[in-house]
């Protein structure tokens, strides 16, 4: 994804993980007999949430994660504190 800490993992067929840090995005490889590709989701404490509800290629999934990272930067810049709240007159 271009950064130092990509914050995603790829679990290939026949691999397991003992623990995945909550908040990590994970690609789970699918069998070719079932269409191939990867399930993409995010791991939380006790559950897995799909980012995309359909299987994706690694390339497309990484593009989605880049878009999410870009949106996150915009969200972090948003300031909704009462000190900066202003109504604009027309």
C-alpha positions in Angstrom: 0.0 0.0 0.0 3.0 2.3 -0.1 3.4 2.9 3.6 5.7 1.5 6.2 2.9 -0.3 8.1 0.4 -1.7 5.5 -2.0 -2.8 8.3 -3.2 -5.8 6.3 -2.4 -9.5 6.2 -2.9 -12.2 3.5 -3.9 -15.7 4.7 -3.3 -18.1 1.9 -4.9 -21.6 1.6 -3.8 -24.0 4.3 -2.4 -21.2 6.5 -3.7 -20.2 9.9 -3.1 -17.4 12.3 -3.1 -17.8 16.1 -3.9 -14.1 16.5 -4.6 -11.1 14.3 -4.5 -7.6 15.8 -7.9 -6.0 16.0 -8.4 -3.4 13.2 -6.2 -5.3 10.8 -7.5 -5.8 7.2 -7.2 -9.4 6.1 -7.4 -11.1 2.7 -8.5 -14.8 2.9 -7.7 -16.7 -0.2 -10.5 -18.8 -1.8 -10.3 -22.1 -3.5 -10.1 -22.0 -7.3 -13.0 -24.4 -7.4 -15.1 -21.8 -5.7 -14.1 -19.0 -8.0 -10.7 -18.0 -6.6 -9.9 -14.5 -5.4 -9.9 -13.3 -1.8 -12.4 -12.3 0.8 -11.4 -8.9 2.2 -12.5 -7.8 5.6 -11.4 -6.3 8.9 -10.8 -8.1 12.1 -12.3 -7.0 15.4 -12.4 -8.5 18.9 -14.5 -11.7 18.4 -15.7 -11.0 14.8 -14.8 -10.4 11.2 -16.5 -7.6 9.1 -16.4 -7.8 5.3 -15.1 -4.7 3.6 -16.5 -5.9 0.2 -19.2 -8.5 0.1 -17.9 -10.1 -3.0 -14.5 -11.9 -3.6 -11.8 -9.6 -5.1 -8.4 -9.8 -6.6 -5.5 -8.8 -4.4 -4.8 -5.9 -6.7 -8.4 -4.5 -6.5 -8.5 -5.1 -2.7 -5.3 -3.1 -2.2 -6.8 -0.3 -4.3 -9.8 -0.3 -2.0 -7.6 -0.2 1.0 -5.6 2.7 -0.4 -8.9 4.6 -1.0 -10.0 3.9 2.6 -6.6 5.1 3.9 -7.0 8.3 1.9 -10.5 8.9 3.3 -9.3 8.2 6.8 -6.8 11.1 6.4 -9.6 13.4 5.4 -11.7 12.3 8.4 -8.9 13.0 10.8 -8.5 16.5 9.5 -12.2 17.3 10.2 -12.7 19.5 13.2 -16.2 19.4 14.7 -15.3 21.0 18.0 -17.7 23.7 19.4 -14.9 26.2 19.4 -14.7 26.2 15.6 -18.4 25.9 14.9 -19.8 28.8 12.8 -23.0 29.5 11.0 -22.7 31.1 7.6 -25.2 33.7 6.5 -26.3 33.8 2.9 
